[in-house]
Every structure is written in C-alpha cells, then in structure tokens.
Amino acid sequence: MKYIYGSLIIIFSVTQVFGKQISKDACEEVWANGEILHEFDEIEISGGNYRPRSYIKYEGKMFYGTLTIDSLKGDVETIWVSMTCWDSQPIK
C-alpha cells in the first residue's frame, strides 16, 4: 500500500513540475466551457480530501484540474468545491 501511495505522490509531483497553475477565474472558465477528455483518472488524498483529477481540452490547449471537496466538521449541509487547474505546457 505504501508503494502505491508513494507512486501516486511521485506522479502528481512530476506532472505539476511540467505545468503552471492558472488563475481561479481562468480555471472556472476551463471547467465550464472545456471538453473533459478523461474524467477523474486518479484520486489523491491530501489533508484528508479526495482530489479527483480530470484532463480538459479548452481552446486547443490541454489542462488538468483537481476538485477539492470540503466541509466544516459537524456541518453536513454546507460543502465547498475548490477548483485548481494547470496548463499542460512546460514552464520555461
């Protein structure tokens, strides 16, 4: 199990090194208007949150994004969804 978890950490770290994070407004635009090519290919656990990752094509470019779902302890009615996106182009 620790090898699987370690592999997921390495995969996530390597893919972030080769992309740059985009703004929250741009990320919302990508999620809203982009074409999801492969939905939720991995699930990462970061601080107890499940973070499904999707690959999204938008305006001829590839992006990948994660969704973080969170709530306050004891509050079962309020849930926040936070979106983060990375441009798949390497950082120069």
Secondary structure, DSSP 8 states (H G I E B T S, - for coil): -HHHHHHHHHHHHHHHHTSEE--HHHHHHHHHHSEEEE----EEEETTEEEEEEEEEETTEEEEEEEEEE--TT-SS--EEEEEEEESS---
